[in-house]
């Protein structure tokens, strides 16, 4: 008798994903996406907090600057510096060589920083108004206008 194998299959082991491995892969992918979404939301909330913080810092600085200007007598603006007399003593305000706006005596001695993180600060006198234009390192730009009354001679 002749033996015939009509259908002889080679049995080979082909490695494939099982259902369990597929489920684990899907769980890992969905977990990664959820983590990415949470980190994105955290980043957005941090940016909002920083913007509110910059606004609070600006408002505090403006309040402090206005108080200093109210207590002093205006003299002149020269080279982006404001010169005043406060309680009979000459003082000066302007951007320092570093990144802060500070109050010093008229000769530039003393150290009373009022705000940090400045890229530039321009002070201009236009009639009876002082225009302060501030540009911060983080990109924020602000202008403060203050009306002065010059002493009549």
VMD Tcl script that draws the C-alpha trace (Angstrom):
set ca {
  {0.00 0.00 0.00}
  {1.09 3.31 -0.95}
  {0.92 5.96 1.56}
  {-0.18 9.24 0.26}
  {-0.23 12.46 2.11}
  {-2.56 14.62 0.23}
  {-2.44 17.46 2.61}
  {0.74 17.57 4.43}
  {1.14 20.76 6.37}
  {4.27 21.96 7.91}
  {3.55 23.02 11.34}
  {5.53 26.10 12.15}
  {5.29 28.33 15.13}
  {4.58 31.91 14.10}
  {4.75 34.33 16.99}
  {1.73 36.64 17.07}
  {0.09 38.97 19.53}
  {-2.22 37.22 21.85}
  {-5.36 38.87 23.07}
  {-3.75 39.54 26.44}
  {-0.73 41.23 24.86}
  {-3.01 43.38 22.72}
  {-4.97 44.49 25.78}
  {-1.79 45.36 27.66}
  {-0.55 47.41 24.67}
  {-3.86 49.31 24.50}
  {-3.75 50.03 28.25}
  {-0.19 51.35 27.97}
  {-1.10 53.58 25.00}
  {-4.23 54.97 26.68}
  {-2.30 55.56 29.92}
  {0.39 57.44 28.03}
  {-2.22 59.63 26.34}
  {-3.91 60.38 29.66}
  {-0.56 61.28 31.20}
  {0.24 63.56 28.24}
  {-3.15 65.28 28.60}
  {-2.64 65.82 32.34}
  {0.85 67.26 31.80}
  {-0.50 69.61 29.11}
  {-3.21 70.86 31.47}
  {-0.59 71.37 34.20}
  {1.56 73.39 31.81}
  {-1.39 75.59 30.80}
  {-2.30 76.28 34.43}
  {1.34 77.12 35.24}
  {1.47 79.64 32.38}
  {-1.75 81.26 33.62}
  {-0.35 81.46 37.16}
  {2.87 83.08 35.89}
  {0.85 85.67 33.95}
  {-1.21 86.51 37.05}
  {2.00 86.73 39.06}
  {3.52 89.17 36.54}
  {0.35 91.29 36.70}
  {0.46 91.37 40.51}
  {4.15 92.31 40.43}
  {3.40 95.10 37.95}
  {0.51 96.45 40.05}
  {2.65 96.41 43.19}
  {5.45 98.25 41.38}
  {3.09 100.90 39.99}
  {1.60 101.46 43.44}
  {5.07 101.84 44.95}
  {6.22 104.16 42.14}
  {3.14 106.33 42.49}
  {3.66 106.60 46.25}
  {7.28 107.64 45.73}
  {6.28 110.22 43.13}
  {3.52 111.63 45.37}
  {5.99 112.13 48.24}
  {8.62 113.84 46.10}
  {9.10 117.05 44.17}
  {9.89 116.72 40.46}
  {13.15 118.21 39.17}
  {14.06 116.81 35.73}
  {14.30 113.82 33.39}
  {17.69 113.17 31.86}
  {19.15 110.08 30.12}
  {16.11 107.94 31.02}
  {16.52 108.81 34.70}
  {14.09 110.73 36.84}
  {15.53 113.24 39.32}
  {13.42 114.25 42.32}
  {13.75 115.86 45.73}
  {12.31 113.90 48.60}
  {12.37 115.50 52.04}
  {15.02 117.91 50.78}
  {17.32 115.11 49.57}
  {18.00 114.64 45.86}
  {17.06 111.16 44.61}
  {17.10 109.45 41.25}
  {15.06 106.63 39.71}
  {15.82 104.60 36.63}
  {16.96 101.30 35.20}
  {20.28 100.14 36.57}
  {23.02 98.42 34.59}
  {21.55 95.10 35.68}
  {17.91 94.18 35.07}
  {16.13 96.20 37.75}
  {14.51 99.61 38.19}
  {15.82 101.23 41.32}
  {15.71 104.29 43.52}
  {19.10 105.76 44.46}
  {20.46 109.08 45.63}
  {21.15 111.64 42.89}
  {24.74 110.46 42.44}
  {23.62 106.86 41.86}
  {24.65 105.49 45.25}
  {22.32 103.38 47.30}
  {20.31 100.38 46.34}
  {16.55 100.22 46.50}
  {15.28 97.98 43.69}
  {11.62 98.44 42.88}
  {11.12 95.82 40.15}
  {13.28 93.11 38.59}
  {13.40 91.48 35.16}
  {13.57 94.64 33.04}
  {14.93 94.61 29.53}
  {14.56 98.37 29.07}
  {13.01 101.39 30.76}
  {12.41 104.73 29.07}
  {11.36 107.84 30.95}
  {10.19 110.87 28.99}
  {8.81 114.21 30.00}
  {5.98 115.44 27.78}
  {4.59 118.73 29.04}
  {3.32 118.08 32.54}
  {3.33 114.31 32.15}
  {5.99 111.73 32.81}
  {5.82 108.71 30.54}
  {7.44 105.54 31.84}
  {7.74 102.78 29.23}
  {8.89 99.41 30.58}
  {9.82 96.33 28.58}
  {10.36 93.17 30.61}
  {12.62 90.24 29.73}
  {9.61 87.91 29.55}
  {8.05 90.04 26.81}
  {5.60 92.07 28.90}
  {5.41 95.76 27.94}
  {3.77 98.38 30.11}
  {3.45 102.15 30.17}
  {2.77 104.32 33.20}
  {1.82 107.99 32.86}
  {2.09 110.35 35.81}
  {1.12 114.02 35.89}
  {3.56 116.34 37.65}
  {3.22 119.89 38.76}
  {6.36 121.87 38.29}
  {7.33 124.29 41.00}
  {6.69 127.86 39.97}
  {9.77 130.06 40.23}
}
mol new
graphics top color blue
foreach p $ca { graphics top sphere $p radius 0.5 }
foreach p [lrange $ca 0 end-1] q [lrange $ca 1 end] { graphics top cylinder $p $q radius 0.2 }
display resetview
